[in-house]
Amino acid sequence: MLIAARMSASQLRAYVFLDSLQPQLAAHICTTCRGYFPVPYVASLFIEIAPGMAIHRVIDTALKSTSVHPATLVVERAFGMLEVHHEDKGEVRSAGDAILRHLGAKEEDRVKPRVVSNTIIRAIEPMHAMIIDKIRFGSMIEPGKSLFILETEPAAYAVLAANEAEKAAEVRLIDVTPFGAFGRLYMAGDEAEIDSAAAAATAAVQGITGKEVQRGDAKN
């Protein structure tokens, strides 16, 4: 009874299936993850739930049900995030189905994401570029390039934005944070390419269906 109560209390915040993990995003995951590295073009699934500690039962379910490989497991006070991947899209889909069954949820029960902020800085100044280069885990940004910054809620949808932007334009992935209270994406490139990347990223997030929820200012 106690286990059932805990399962029913878990909220599916994000369900992000990527059928083809783009090279820069795959490389960024390899740089930051502590699990099994993905390679470009594998299928990937990002799950975000609340409360955070419940993510351990989610990964246990995925690994016992399928042959997927976990790259990232993040457990925070409020939210938990998991990434799994496999070269066989069917395995990743099956892992997602098993997780949904465990949560007693459907994909459409995820939280409908929103774009919290959307900024393009054109012709970035050298000292601004230097500060970002010191803290990024992806490519460096060069002075004079345009910088696109996107913030999402829930956080995991930042990877969807990154993946679609990389498909749409010749840009560099500077950094992406798909966990916490808000997700953040930084991309850089020539002005026209950044405009295309920003449009693709924003459209991808806004195109996701889900449940409208009462939004708070909870910090994670």
N, CA, C and O of each residue as an XYZ file, in Angstrom:
880
protein
N       0.825     -1.201      0.000
C       0.000      0.000      0.000
C       0.863      1.256      0.000
O       0.559      2.232     -0.685
N       1.940      1.218      0.775
C       2.820      2.369      0.833
C       3.487      2.605     -0.513
O       3.575      3.746     -0.969
N       3.969      1.520     -1.168
C       4.608      1.651     -2.477
C       3.623      2.194     -3.490
O       3.968      3.074     -4.278
N       2.382      1.674     -3.483
C       1.375      2.145     -4.422
C       1.095      3.623     -4.221
O       0.922      4.361     -5.191
N       1.050      4.059     -2.974
C       0.795      5.465     -2.694
C       1.911      6.335     -3.219
O       1.659      7.418     -3.748
N       3.147      5.877     -3.082
C       4.272      6.656     -3.576
C       4.255      6.739     -5.101
O       4.554      7.788     -5.672
N       3.905      5.632     -5.758
C       3.851      5.638     -7.213
C       2.801      6.608     -7.703
O       3.050      7.365     -8.642
N       1.614      6.602     -7.077
C       0.544      7.467     -7.526
C       0.880      8.931     -7.294
O       0.339      9.805     -7.970
N       1.780      9.210     -6.331
C       2.149     10.588     -6.038
C       3.180     11.121     -7.022
O       3.413     12.329     -7.064
N       3.800     10.262     -7.808
C       4.811     10.699     -8.760
C       4.154     11.405     -9.937
O       3.138     10.948    -10.460
N       4.739     12.512    -10.344
C       4.214     13.289    -11.466
C       5.161     13.165    -12.655
O       6.366     13.383    -12.523
N       4.614     12.814    -13.815
C       5.390     12.802    -15.051
C       5.494     14.232    -15.553
O       4.511     14.804    -16.024
N       6.678     14.804    -15.451
C       6.869     16.195    -15.870
C       7.290     16.290    -17.334
O       6.788     17.141    -18.067
N       8.196     15.435    -17.760
C       8.666     15.495    -19.146
C       8.867     14.091    -19.693
O       9.368     13.202    -19.005
N       8.471     13.915    -20.931
C       8.686     12.670    -21.671
C       9.179     13.099    -23.038
O       8.396     13.572    -23.862
N      10.478     12.938    -23.289
C      11.102     13.448    -24.511
C      11.787     12.300    -25.247
O      12.841     11.824    -24.825
N      11.184     11.862    -26.340
C      11.770     10.814    -27.169
C      12.461     11.455    -28.360
O      11.842     12.200    -29.120
N      13.748     11.164    -28.520
C      14.534     11.663    -29.655
C      14.888     10.471    -30.529
O      15.632      9.587    -30.103
N      14.364     10.439    -31.745
C      14.598      9.280    -32.599
C      15.994      9.245    -33.184
O      16.450      8.194    -33.635
N      16.690     10.394    -33.183
C      18.036     10.456    -33.745
C      18.833     11.526    -33.002
O      18.704     12.719    -33.276
N      19.650     11.083    -32.067
C      20.429     11.997    -31.248
C      21.511     12.647    -32.119
O      22.362     11.957    -32.681
N      21.470     13.960    -32.223
C      22.397     14.667    -33.101
C      23.819     14.684    -32.521
O      24.002     14.604    -31.307
N      24.831     14.791    -33.411
C      26.223     14.605    -32.969
C      26.678     15.525    -31.848
O      27.320     15.066    -30.903
N      26.359     16.818    -31.928
C      26.830     17.718    -30.878
C      26.140     17.444    -29.543
O      26.770     17.503    -28.487
N      24.852     17.146    -29.598
C      24.145     16.827    -28.361
C      24.670     15.524    -27.768
O      24.832     15.420    -26.553
N      24.936     14.532    -28.613
C      25.516     13.275    -28.130
C      26.870     13.527    -27.463
O      27.165     12.958    -26.412
N      27.690     14.381    -28.076
C      29.007     14.695    -27.520
C      28.877     15.424    -26.187
O      29.653     15.182    -25.263
N      27.896     16.316    -26.090
C      27.692     17.043    -24.832
C      27.285     16.090    -23.722
O      27.762     16.210    -22.593
N      26.399     15.137    -24.034
C      25.994     14.153    -23.033
C      27.206     13.347    -22.572
O      27.358     13.073    -21.381
N      28.067     12.970    -23.515
C      29.280     12.217    -23.159
C      30.188     13.022    -22.218
O      30.821     12.467    -21.320
N      30.237     14.331    -22.443
C      31.086     15.196    -21.626
C      30.577     15.315    -20.203
O      31.371     15.424    -19.268
N      29.262     15.296    -20.024
C      28.681     15.601    -18.725
C      28.128     14.390    -17.974
O      27.897     14.472    -16.768
N      27.911     13.270    -18.663
C      27.252     12.144    -17.999
C      28.245     11.292    -17.212
O      29.456     11.373    -17.414
N      27.705     10.483    -16.319
C      28.513      9.561    -15.525
C      28.174      8.107    -15.836
O      28.672      7.186    -15.189
N      27.321      7.922    -16.832
C      26.902      6.574    -17.172
C      27.486      6.111    -18.489
O      28.673      6.301    -18.753
N      26.657      5.507    -19.309
C      27.090      4.906    -20.564
C      26.951      5.913    -21.703
O      25.872      6.458    -21.935
N      28.057      6.152    -22.409
C      28.084      7.186    -23.444
C      27.209      6.818    -24.635
O      27.260      5.681    -25.105
N      26.408      7.759    -25.130
C      25.695      7.536    -26.390
C      26.580      7.933    -27.570
O      27.513      8.720    -27.412
N      26.293      7.398    -28.735
C      26.947      7.816    -29.961
C      25.909      8.522    -30.824
O      24.711      8.369    -30.589
N      26.345      9.292    -31.818
C      25.369     10.017    -32.645
C      24.358      9.085    -33.309
O      24.663      7.953    -33.685
N      23.162      9.608    -33.431
C      22.050      9.024    -34.190
C      21.368      7.835    -33.508
O      20.513      7.191    -34.116
N      21.729      7.535    -32.262
C      20.945      6.540    -31.526
C      19.638      7.186    -31.079
O      19.507      8.410    -31.085
N      18.679      6.358    -30.693
C      17.438      6.870    -30.107
C      17.667      7.128    -28.624
O      18.410      6.403    -27.962
N      17.026      8.159    -28.120
C      17.246      8.581    -26.737
C      15.918      8.974    -26.104
O      15.022      9.487    -26.774
N      15.809      8.728    -24.810
C      14.609      9.089    -24.068
C      15.007      9.825    -22.793
O      15.818      9.332    -22.009
N      14.433     11.007    -22.594
C      14.612     11.773    -21.361
C      13.302     11.764    -20.591
O      12.250     12.104    -21.132
N      13.374     11.377    -19.333
C      12.220     11.353    -18.442
C      12.503     12.279    -17.264
O      13.574     12.222    -16.660
N      11.543     13.124    -16.949
C      11.650     13.954    -15.749
C      10.399     13.748    -14.909
O       9.282     13.798    -15.425
N      10.589     13.516    -13.612
C       9.455     13.284    -12.724
C       9.625     14.065    -11.426
O      10.690     14.605    -11.129
N       8.555     14.103    -10.679
C       8.598     14.637     -9.323
C       7.874     13.640     -8.414
O       6.858     13.082     -8.828
N       8.357     13.398     -7.196
C       9.559     13.967     -6.585
C      10.839     13.328     -7.124
O      10.798     12.301     -7.802
N      11.971     13.953     -6.810
C      13.228     13.527     -7.399
C      13.649     12.111     -7.071
O      14.124     11.390     -7.949
N      13.483     11.693     -5.807
C      13.974     10.384     -5.394
C      13.281      9.239     -6.120
O      13.842      8.149     -6.229
N      12.066      9.470     -6.618
C      11.320      8.411     -7.300
C      11.957      8.003     -8.626
O      11.556      6.996     -9.210
N      12.930      8.753     -9.107
C      13.581      8.425    -10.373
C      14.350      7.109    -10.270
O      14.605      6.464    -11.286
N      14.722      6.704     -9.053
C      15.442      5.439     -8.900
C      14.557      4.247     -9.273
O      15.048      3.281     -9.858
N      13.285      4.296     -8.951
C      12.378      3.223     -9.370
C      12.137      3.269    -10.880
O      11.892      2.238    -11.507
N      12.206      4.446    -11.446
C      12.030      4.589    -12.895
C      13.185      3.925    -13.645
O      12.956      3.170    -14.590
N      14.420      4.201    -13.233
C      15.558      3.589    -13.918
C      15.570      2.077    -13.684
O      15.932      1.314    -14.580
N      15.181      1.647    -12.498
C      15.112      0.216    -12.218
C      14.119     -0.462    -13.159
O      14.390     -1.545    -13.677
N      12.989      0.165    -13.374
C      11.971     -0.382    -14.282
C      12.497     -0.475    -15.705
O      12.314     -1.497    -16.366
N      13.150      0.584    -16.186
C      13.660      0.609    -17.559
C      14.716     -0.471    -17.786
O      14.710     -1.142    -18.818
N      15.618     -0.636    -16.825
C      16.724     -1.586    -16.992
C      16.267     -3.040    -16.854
O      16.819     -3.927    -17.506
N      15.274     -3.284    -16.021
C      14.778     -4.651    -15.875
C      13.874     -5.066    -17.031
O      13.673     -6.257    -17.267
N      13.332     -4.090    -17.747
C      12.377     -4.389    -18.816
C      13.007     -4.433    -20.199
O      12.469     -5.087    -21.092
N      14.142     -3.748    -20.402
C      14.723     -3.597    -21.741
C      16.245     -3.631    -21.677
O      16.835     -3.832    -20.615
N      16.869     -3.428    -22.840
C      18.341     -3.426    -22.929
C      18.907     -2.023    -23.103
O      20.031     -1.871    -23.581
N      18.156     -0.999    -22.727
C      18.641      0.371    -22.905
C      19.833      0.649    -21.995
O      20.047     -0.034    -20.994
N      20.605      1.676    -22.373
C      21.775      2.080    -21.603
C      21.521      3.452    -20.988
O      21.135      4.377    -21.704
N      21.724      3.608    -19.692
C      21.518      4.918    -19.061
C      22.781      5.775    -19.131
O      23.877      5.314    -18.814
N      22.610      7.021    -19.548
C      23.745      7.947    -19.557
C      23.721      8.869    -18.347
O      24.752      9.119    -17.723
N      22.540      9.368    -18.025
C      22.440     10.407    -16.994
C      21.327     10.093    -16.017
O      20.216      9.743    -16.415
N      21.629     10.219    -14.742
C      20.641     10.105    -13.674
C      20.873     11.264    -12.721
O      21.928     11.366    -12.095
N      19.880     12.136    -12.618
C      19.996     13.307    -11.752
C      18.891     13.243    -10.708
O      17.713     13.125    -11.045
N      19.277     13.320     -9.446
C      18.310     13.300     -8.352
C      18.455     14.604     -7.578
O      19.487     14.865     -6.960
N      17.404     15.417     -7.624
C      17.395     16.660     -6.880
C      16.230     16.646     -5.897
O      15.452     15.693     -5.857
N      16.117     17.699     -5.114
C      15.092     17.736     -4.073
C      13.688     17.596     -4.649
O      12.877     16.816     -4.151
N      13.409     18.357     -5.700
C      12.056     18.373     -6.252
C      11.892     17.442     -7.445
O      10.868     16.770     -7.564
N      12.889     17.393     -8.333
C      12.741     16.684     -9.591
C      13.864     15.679     -9.804
O      14.982     15.851     -9.318
N      13.531     14.614    -10.552
C      14.527     13.639    -10.974
C      14.502     13.523    -12.481
O      13.440     13.632    -13.095
N      15.666     13.301    -13.092
C      15.764     13.204    -14.552
C      16.605     11.997    -14.935
O      17.627     11.716    -14.308
N      16.170     11.292    -15.962
C      16.868     10.108    -16.464
C      16.971     10.172    -17.973
O      16.015     10.548    -18.652
N      18.143      9.802    -18.505
C      18.301      9.602    -19.947
C      18.707      8.172    -20.189
O      19.605      7.658    -19.523
N      18.036      7.499    -21.164
C      18.440      6.176    -21.628
C      18.487      6.195    -23.146
O      17.798      6.988    -23.789
N      19.307      5.314    -23.717
C      19.447      5.311    -25.169
C      19.765      3.903    -25.657
O      20.157      3.032    -24.880
N      19.590      3.700    -26.953
C      19.905      2.424    -27.583
C      19.877      2.635    -29.091
O      19.160      3.501    -29.593
N      20.665      1.835    -29.810
C      20.653      1.946    -31.279
C      19.348      1.433    -31.884
O      18.994      1.785    -33.009
N      18.641      0.601    -31.127
C      17.345      0.090    -31.566
C      16.243      0.996    -31.002
O      16.018      1.024    -29.792
N      15.565      1.726    -31.874
C      14.503      2.631    -31.410
C      13.415      1.878    -30.654
O      12.815      2.412    -29.721
N      13.163      0.633    -31.062
C      12.135     -0.157    -30.399
C      12.444     -0.400    -28.937
O      11.538     -0.402    -28.104
N      13.729     -0.607    -28.609
C      14.108     -0.805    -27.214
C      13.822      0.443    -26.386
O      13.350      0.357    -25.252
N      14.112      1.598    -26.965
C      13.881      2.852    -26.250
C      12.389      3.098    -26.074
O      11.944      3.530    -25.011
N      11.615      2.819    -27.128
C      10.156      2.946    -27.014
C       9.610      1.996    -25.947
O       8.724      2.362    -25.174
N      10.145      0.778    -25.913
C       9.687     -0.195    -24.914
C      10.036      0.259    -23.501
O       9.252      0.065    -22.572
N      11.207      0.861    -23.338
C      11.582      1.395    -22.026
C      10.614      2.484    -21.607
O      10.195      2.548    -20.451
N      10.263      3.342    -22.561
C       9.295      4.392    -22.260
C       7.946      3.835    -21.861
O       7.316      4.329    -20.925
N       7.495      2.801    -22.570
C       6.208      2.173    -22.242
C       6.232      1.569    -20.835
O       5.268      1.688    -20.079
N       7.349      0.921    -20.499
C       7.479      0.304    -19.173
C       7.459      1.365    -18.075
O       6.849      1.171    -17.024
N       8.128      2.479    -18.327
C       8.152      3.565    -17.347
C       6.754      4.149    -17.154
O       6.333      4.421    -16.030
N       6.046      4.335    -18.257
C       4.689      4.884    -18.166
C       3.770      3.947    -17.387
O       2.959      4.394    -16.576
N       3.903      2.643    -17.640
C       3.098      1.679    -16.888
C       3.423      1.755    -15.404
O       2.528      1.736    -14.560
N       4.702      1.841    -15.096
C       5.132      1.944    -13.693
C       4.527      3.176    -13.020
O       4.122      3.116    -11.859
N       4.467      4.282    -13.742
C       3.939      5.522    -13.184
C       2.414      5.578    -13.224
O       1.800      6.456    -12.618
N       1.806      4.626    -13.948
C       0.362      4.671    -14.116
C      -0.059      5.878    -14.932
O      -1.079      6.506    -14.649
N       0.746      6.204    -15.962
C       0.524      7.418    -16.740
C       0.581      7.111    -18.226
O       1.004      6.031    -18.639
N       0.152      8.067    -19.011
C       0.277      8.035    -20.464
C       1.189      9.181    -20.896
O       1.404     10.132    -20.145
N       1.723      9.081    -22.118
C       2.633     10.118    -22.592
C       1.983     11.497    -22.526
O       2.642     12.482    -22.192
N       0.699     11.565    -22.841
C       0.012     12.859    -22.849
C      -0.230     13.411    -21.443
O      -0.721     14.531    -21.296
N       0.110     12.632    -20.409
C       0.002     13.133    -19.039
C       1.191     14.008    -18.643
O       1.177     14.629    -17.580
N       2.212     14.060    -19.488
C       3.358     14.923    -19.196
C       2.907     16.385    -19.117
O       1.844     16.751    -19.618
N       3.732     17.201    -18.482
C       3.430     18.627    -18.366
C       3.675     19.300    -19.715
O       4.709     19.082    -20.346
N       2.739     20.101    -20.142
C       2.928     20.857    -21.378
C       4.020     21.897    -21.135
O       3.897     22.720    -20.228
N       5.083     21.867    -21.933
C       6.198     22.782    -21.660
C       5.903     24.210    -22.092
O       5.008     24.475    -22.896
N       6.676     25.102    -21.539
C       6.609     26.493    -21.989
C       8.021     27.040    -22.157
O       8.963     26.608    -21.492
N       8.136     27.986    -23.051
C       9.382     28.713    -23.227
C       9.377     29.858    -22.221
O       8.586     30.794    -22.332
N      10.261     29.773    -21.250
C      10.316     30.771    -20.184
C      10.993     32.047    -20.680
O      10.543     33.153    -20.381
N      12.067     31.888    -21.435
C      12.748     33.040    -22.027
C      13.418     32.608    -23.326
O      13.792     31.448    -23.500
N      13.556     33.561    -24.221
C      14.073     33.302    -25.565
C      14.850     34.536    -25.992
O      14.257     35.574    -26.286
N      16.163     34.431    -26.027
C      17.010     35.605    -26.239
C      18.039     35.345    -27.324
O      18.635     34.269    -27.374
N      18.251     36.327    -28.195
C      19.350     36.285    -29.161
C      20.200     37.527    -28.945
O      19.707     38.653    -29.017
N      21.474     37.311    -28.681
C      22.441     38.401    -28.553
C      23.312     38.388    -29.799
O      24.000     37.404    -30.069
N      23.286     39.445    -30.536
C      24.000     39.504    -31.807
C      25.362     40.160    -31.625
O      25.512     41.109    -30.857
N      26.345     39.640    -32.342
C      27.714     40.160    -32.284
C      28.195     40.256    -30.835
O      28.450     41.342    -30.314
N      28.310     39.105    -30.211
C      28.669     39.066    -28.795
C      30.038     39.688    -28.555
O      30.970     39.519    -29.341
N      30.125     40.403    -27.457
C      31.363     41.092    -27.103
C      32.426     40.099    -26.622
O      32.088     39.057    -26.059
N      33.708     40.415    -26.840
C      34.783     39.478    -26.462
C      34.768     39.066    -24.995
O      34.963     37.889    -24.689
N      34.541     40.011    -24.081
C      34.578     39.661    -22.660
C      33.355     38.835    -22.258
O      33.441     37.990    -21.367
N      32.226     39.078    -22.908
C      31.041     38.253    -22.669
C      31.307     36.826    -23.145
O      30.992     35.861    -22.448
N      31.892     36.702    -24.341
C      32.231     35.382    -24.874
C      33.209     34.651    -23.959
O      33.090     33.443    -23.753
N      34.167     35.383    -23.416
C      35.174     34.775    -22.541
C      34.527     34.171    -21.295
O      34.883     33.065    -20.887
N      33.580     34.887    -20.691
C      32.925     34.385    -19.484
C      32.137     33.116    -19.780
O      32.195     32.153    -19.016
N      31.401     33.114    -20.890
C      30.627     31.918    -21.255
C      31.555     30.740    -21.548
O      31.267     29.606    -21.164
N      32.669     31.014    -22.229
C      33.613     29.942    -22.554
C      34.197     29.291    -21.300
O      34.572     28.119    -21.325
N      34.272     30.039    -20.222
C      34.821     29.504    -18.974
C      33.872     28.519    -18.297
O      34.316     27.665    -17.530
N      32.583     28.627    -18.568
C      31.617     27.822    -17.821
C      30.888     26.801    -18.684
O      30.080     26.033    -18.162
N      31.147     26.770    -19.982
C      30.409     25.873    -20.886
C      31.014     24.486    -20.886
O      32.181     24.302    -20.541
N      30.187     23.488    -21.288
C      30.649     22.113    -21.448
C      30.648     21.682    -22.910
O      31.037     20.558    -23.227
N      30.216     22.565    -23.796
C      30.195     22.250    -25.217
C      31.255     23.029    -25.970
O      32.369     23.207    -25.479
N      30.909     23.495    -27.161
C      31.837     24.268    -27.981
C      32.063     25.656    -27.386
O      31.298     26.117    -26.539
N      33.117     26.305    -27.843
C      33.371     27.680    -27.435
C      32.621     28.631    -28.360
O      32.354     28.306    -29.517
N      32.283     29.812    -27.836
C      31.702     30.861    -28.650
C      32.777     31.899    -28.941
O      33.516     32.302    -28.042
N      32.864     32.326    -30.176
C      33.854     33.316    -30.588
C      33.236     34.710    -30.588
O      32.060     34.867    -30.917
N      34.018     35.717    -30.223
C      33.516     37.090    -30.273
C      32.974     37.422    -31.671
O      33.545     37.023    -32.686
N      31.879     38.148    -31.693
C      31.280     38.533    -32.963
C      30.184     37.608    -33.447
O      29.392     37.985    -34.310
N      30.125     36.381    -32.894
C      29.064     35.453    -33.269
C      27.775     35.816    -32.537
O      27.794     36.569    -31.563
N      26.667     35.276    -33.011
C      25.388     35.474    -32.335
C      25.164     34.349    -31.336
O      25.545     33.205    -31.583
N      24.547     34.677    -30.212
C      24.280     33.730    -29.142
C      22.772     33.604    -28.924
O      22.076     34.602    -28.741
N      22.284     32.376    -28.946
C      20.880     32.078    -28.689
C      20.771     31.401    -27.335
O      21.465     30.421    -27.066
N      19.890     31.930    -26.475
C      19.665     31.374    -25.146
C      18.180     31.074    -25.003
O      17.334     31.941    -25.220
N      17.877     29.836    -24.635
C      16.489     29.411    -24.450
C      16.342     28.813    -23.061
O      17.209     28.069    -22.603
N      15.247     29.138    -22.395
C      14.960     28.587    -21.076
C      13.593     27.917    -21.132
O      12.628     28.498    -21.629
N      13.515     26.684    -20.616
C      12.274     25.918    -20.689
C      11.831     25.450    -19.311
O      12.630     25.339    -18.382
N      10.547     25.182    -19.207
C       9.975     24.538    -18.038
C       8.917     23.539    -18.509
O       7.990     23.927    -19.220
N       9.032     22.262    -18.130
C      10.077     21.582    -17.358
C      11.444     21.581    -18.069
O      11.553     21.848    -19.265
N      12.452     21.276    -17.292
C      13.829     21.434    -17.756
C      14.218     20.504    -18.896
O      14.953     20.912    -19.795
N      13.738     19.253    -18.879
C      14.213     18.246    -19.832
C      13.909     18.601    -21.287
O      14.538     18.067    -22.201
N      12.950     19.498    -21.503
C      12.623     19.863    -22.878
C      13.724     20.685    -23.547
O      13.677     20.921    -24.754
N      14.703     21.116    -22.775
C      15.839     21.825    -23.375
C      16.604     20.937    -24.349
O      17.183     21.437    -25.313
N      16.615     19.612    -24.109
C      17.321     18.722    -25.029
C      16.566     18.565    -26.341
O      17.178     18.405    -27.396
N      15.239     18.610    -26.281
C      14.457     18.584    -27.518
C      14.774     19.819    -28.345
O      14.973     19.728    -29.556
N      14.819     20.969    -27.692
C      15.160     22.211    -28.382
C      16.549     22.133    -29.004
O      16.746     22.551    -30.145
N      17.508     21.600    -28.259
C      18.877     21.481    -28.760
C      18.955     20.556    -29.965
O      19.615     20.874    -30.954
N      18.285     19.416    -29.885
C      18.343     18.430    -30.955
C      17.729     18.977    -32.248
O      18.290     18.806    -33.330
N      16.578     19.632    -32.126
C      15.904     20.168    -33.311
C      16.652     21.353    -33.898
O      16.685     21.516    -35.118
N      17.246     22.175    -33.063
C      18.039     23.297    -33.553
C      19.261     22.809    -34.320
O      19.628     23.375    -35.350
N      19.887     21.754    -33.807
C      21.070     21.201    -34.487
C      20.704     20.601    -35.835
O      21.499     20.659    -36.773
N      19.511     20.024    -35.943
C      19.051     19.500    -37.223
C      18.813     20.620    -38.235
O      19.021     20.439    -39.434
N      18.377     21.776    -37.739
C      17.877     22.832    -38.620
C      18.938     23.793    -39.112
O      18.732     24.447    -40.135
N      20.070     23.906    -38.423
C      21.021     24.968    -38.768
C      22.451     24.565    -38.441
O      22.701     23.640    -37.669
N      23.380     25.292    -39.054
C      24.811     25.102    -38.797
C      25.194     25.971    -37.606
O      25.625     27.113    -37.766
N      25.030     25.419    -36.426
C      25.311     26.153    -35.197
C      26.163     25.297    -34.277
O      26.335     24.099    -34.499
N      26.691     25.929    -33.246
C      27.477     25.218    -32.245
C      26.696     25.133    -30.940
O      26.129     26.118    -30.468
N      26.682     23.947    -30.377
C      26.064     23.756    -29.069
C      27.078     24.167    -28.004
O      28.115     23.527    -27.829
N      26.755     25.238    -27.307
C      27.659     25.747    -26.272
C      27.407     25.042    -24.942
O      28.339     24.616    -24.260
N      26.128     24.927    -24.587
C      25.797     24.245    -23.336
C      24.304     23.952    -23.310
O      23.511     24.657    -23.935
N      23.930     22.910    -22.586
C      22.527     22.605    -22.348
C      22.410     21.962    -20.967
O      23.184     21.072    -20.614
N      21.433     22.425    -20.198
C      21.167     21.893    -18.865
C      19.727     21.398    -18.821
O      18.807     22.211    -18.736
N      19.505     20.079    -18.877
C      18.144     19.549    -18.947
C      17.577     19.078    -17.614
O      16.733     18.182    -17.591
N      18.014     19.653    -16.521
C      17.506     19.255    -15.209
C      17.440     20.483    -14.314
O      18.044     21.517    -14.596
N      16.684     20.338    -13.219
C      16.489     21.459    -12.311
C      15.113     22.070    -12.502
O      14.257     21.490    -13.170
N      14.901     23.241    -11.918
C      13.613     23.920    -12.035
C      13.354     24.379    -13.468
O      12.214     24.364    -13.931
N      14.416     24.789    -14.170
C      14.307     25.251    -15.553
C      15.458     24.680    -16.372
O      16.569     24.519    -15.866
N      15.191     24.375    -17.632
C      16.235     23.919    -18.535
C      16.795     25.087    -19.315
O      16.076     26.044    -19.604
N      18.073     25.021    -19.660
C      18.699     26.126    -20.384
C      19.531     25.602    -21.546
O      20.220     24.588    -21.437
N      19.450     26.317    -22.657
C      20.171     25.969    -23.873
C      20.922     27.194    -24.377
O      20.359     28.285    -24.466
N      22.201     27.003    -24.707
C      23.024     28.050    -25.303
C      23.562     27.531    -26.637
O      24.167     26.460    -26.693
N      23.340     28.291    -27.704
C      23.872     27.945    -29.022
C      24.456     29.186    -29.668
O      24.006     30.300    -29.399
N      25.459     29.002    -30.520
C      26.120     30.137    -31.163
C      26.351     29.847    -32.637
O      26.406     28.694    -33.063
N      26.484     30.930    -33.408
C      26.750     30.775    -34.832
C      26.563     32.085    -35.559
O      26.404     33.139    -34.942
N      26.582     32.010    -36.869
C      26.317     33.189    -37.676
C      24.873     33.624    -37.487
O      24.015     32.816    -37.130
N      24.612     34.878    -37.723
C      23.304     35.462    -37.410
C      22.150     34.724    -38.068
O      21.170     34.390    -37.401
N      22.249     34.467    -39.355
C      21.148     33.806    -40.062
C      20.943     32.377    -39.562
O      19.807     31.919    -39.436
N      22.029     31.681    -39.280
C      21.918     30.304    -38.776
C      21.297     30.269    -37.385
O      20.491     29.390    -37.080
N      21.671     31.217    -36.554
C      21.098     31.288    -35.209
C      19.609     31.587    -35.273
O      18.834     31.047    -34.483
N      19.201     32.436    -36.202
C      17.774     32.721    -36.355
C      17.008     31.447    -36.719
O      15.918     31.204    -36.203
N      17.583     30.642    -37.608
C      16.945     29.383    -38.001
C      16.918     28.399    -36.837
O      15.916     27.718    -36.618
N      18.008     28.328    -36.101
C      18.079     27.419    -34.954
C      17.074     27.821    -33.875
O      16.408     26.968    -33.288
N      16.972     29.110    -33.622
C      16.037     29.599    -32.606
C      14.603     29.289    -32.978
O      13.806     28.892    -32.128
N      14.272     29.469    -34.248
C      12.909     29.181    -34.701
C      12.579     27.701    -34.550
O      11.484     27.349    -34.111
N      13.529     26.827    -34.915
C      13.306     25.389    -34.814
C      13.189     24.946    -33.363
O      12.330     24.131    -33.030
N      14.046     25.476    -32.502
C      14.032     25.103    -31.087
C      12.724     25.526    -30.421
O      12.107     24.751    -29.690
N      12.319     26.741    -30.681
C      11.090     27.254    -30.072
C       9.866     26.493    -30.558
O       8.987     26.145    -29.769
N       9.812     26.235    -31.865
C       8.674     25.505    -32.423
C       8.591     24.091    -31.857
O       7.496     23.583    -31.616
N       9.740     23.454    -31.643
C       9.753     22.091    -31.106
C       9.153     22.053    -29.709
O       8.344     21.177    -29.403
N       9.541     22.992    -28.865
C       9.024     23.024    -27.494
C       7.534     23.368    -27.485
O       6.748     22.745    -26.772
N       7.160     24.355    -28.276
C       5.763     24.791    -28.301
C       4.844     23.760    -28.944
O       3.631     23.792    -28.737
N       5.418     22.845    -29.725
C       4.610     21.832    -30.393
C       4.292     20.611    -29.549
O       3.530     19.744    -29.975
N       4.869     20.534    -28.353
C       4.636     19.387    -27.481
C       3.285     19.515    -26.779
O       2.956     20.560    -26.219
N       2.519     18.442    -26.821
C       1.242     18.424    -26.108
C       1.445     17.910    -24.690
O       2.428     17.228    -24.400
N       0.521     18.240    -23.823
C       0.594     17.788    -22.446
C      -0.448     18.488    -21.608
O      -1.304     19.207    -22.122
N      -0.366     18.271    -20.325
C      -1.337     18.848    -19.408
C      -0.874     20.207    -18.901
O       0.286     20.391    -18.532
N      -1.798     21.143    -18.892
C      -1.521     22.435    -18.281
C      -1.543     22.251    -16.768
O      -2.456     21.631    -16.222
N      -0.542     22.791    -16.101
C      -0.474     22.672    -14.643
C      -0.312     24.045    -14.025
O       0.097     25.004    -14.680
N      -0.645     24.113    -12.739
C      -0.439     25.341    -11.995
C       1.053     25.535    -11.809
O       1.722     24.689    -11.215
N       1.573     26.625    -12.303
C       3.007     26.872    -12.246
C       3.324     27.673    -10.982
O       2.625     28.621    -10.625
N       4.393     27.255    -10.328
C       4.827     27.982     -9.148
C       6.230     28.495     -9.356
O       6.794     28.401    -10.446
N       6.778     29.033     -8.304
C       8.144     29.556     -8.352
C       9.072     28.663     -7.558
O      10.052     29.137     -6.984
N       8.772     27.354     -7.518
C       9.601     26.416     -6.736
C      11.014     26.380     -7.285
O      11.226     26.314     -8.496
N      11.957     26.423     -6.396
C      13.364     26.381     -6.793
C      13.900     24.990     -6.529
O      13.476     24.299     -5.603
N      14.864     24.592     -7.385
C      15.413     23.254     -7.253
C      16.917     23.310     -7.203
O      17.571     22.273     -7.092
